[in-house]
Amino acid sequence: MQIDLIKGHGSGNDFLLIDEISNDYLFTEEDRANLAKVLCNRGNELGADGILFIMKSDRADGRMRVFNADGSEASMCGNGLRLVARYICELKGLNKAVIETMKANLKVMKQEDIFPQVHTYQVEISPVMFELKALPLNLPKPTLFNEKIKELSDELRFTALAVPNPHLIAIGETEMFQNNLQKELSEKVNGPNDLFPDGVNVSFVKPLEKGSIYVRTFERGVGFTNACGTAMSASSLVTCLTELNNYEKVINVYNNGGKVQCVVHKLDDTYSIDLIGNATYLYRASIQLALNEKTFSVTSRTELLEQRTYEKLQSAAQEVIKQTL
Ligand SMILES: N[C@H](CCC[C@H](N)C(=O)O)C(=O)O
């Protein structure tokens, strides 16, 4: 079976985009999980953090389903949604659209370049839930806000929220990035454990100057990635809850893949976050796939030249991180 795809990234969080609107691929659920495991494997010619299936929708301009590299499906993907936003807007000649995701239909729109000649989109991150059952997190309390979890750490304080995929956020200083704690506790809560039966994305956050933070995330179903869009959005919200940053103001979120911006909105007890950042295409490729043998070959690959301009954004962001982390 031949499959045409685009490899792209949002802040270095890279994905394979497969267009099921223009092509009749007819994937089964098992196909989708197997495709993610086979094509995202970085030992192969492609490799990625996940696959974004772009599908028809009867209630929006398009639909996104996101599968992690381990074959698990997630309810949301912030960096991936910017790539899908770009793909749908360019496919349909739109500057803004609505994309159906597992739990919500989300508003997306093309934005002014966050850096010269870097395709930039804004996506809505919503709904936001703090009830522990929304993750789920099995603790004898309704919510977890800036509190210790003795099974995970004696010092760190965590906040748990779903946007709607699950996130566990710890805010601290540089030292928290200089040991193996994030890796060890992330592997624990993403393996067989009583706290997070479905796993969780784990982010360590360091406030930089007011209006700027650095976020490093160990992603459920993937591991450490350059950036996690929903995690950066959730982290921005938590820094507003702890009054480190302000609602309705742009927060610069630095990460190992570059920089995005978040604006946190609070209306009574309802929150949403605007996530603004790049949607960069790396290459187009066609593959010949034998799914049952779980093998494929790349039959064509056309490099695109967008990464050269993106790299200027990334090195500027890395300079800031080097100065402040
Ligand atoms: N690993 C996530 C899905 C991908 C989210 C991330 N790549 C993003 O940009 O939000 C999860 O299992 O909930």
The ligand as a Tripos MOL2 file, in Angstrom:
@<TRIPOS>MOLECULE
LIG
   13    12     1     0     0
SMALL
NO_CHARGES

@<TRIPOS>ATOM
      1 N1          1.9770   12.5480   24.5750 N.3       1 LIG1
      2 C1          0.6680   13.2260   24.6590 C.3       1 LIG1
      3 C2          0.0870   13.4450   23.2770 C.3       1 LIG1
      4 C3          0.9250   14.3900   22.4480 C.3       1 LIG1
      5 C4          0.9080   15.7500   23.0680 C.3       1 LIG1
      6 C5          2.0460   16.6690   22.6770 C.3       1 LIG1
      7 N2          2.9170   16.2430   21.6460 N.3       1 LIG1
      8 C6          1.5380   18.0720   22.4410 C.2       1 LIG1
      9 O1          2.0940   18.8050   21.6060 O.co2     1 LIG1
     10 O2          0.5610   18.4680   23.1490 O.co2     1 LIG1
     11 C7         -0.2950   12.3570   25.4670 C.2       1 LIG1
     12 O3         -0.1910   11.1440   25.4020 O.co2     1 LIG1
     13 O4         -1.1820   12.9430   26.1330 O.co2     1 LIG1
@<TRIPOS>BOND
     1     1     2 1
     2     2     3 1
     3     2    11 1
     4     3     4 1
     5     4     5 1
     6     5     6 1
     7     6     7 1
     8     6     8 1
     9     8     9 2
    10     8    10 1
    11    11    12 2
    12    11    13 1
@<TRIPOS>SUBSTRUCTURE
     1 LIG1         1 GROUP 0 **** ****
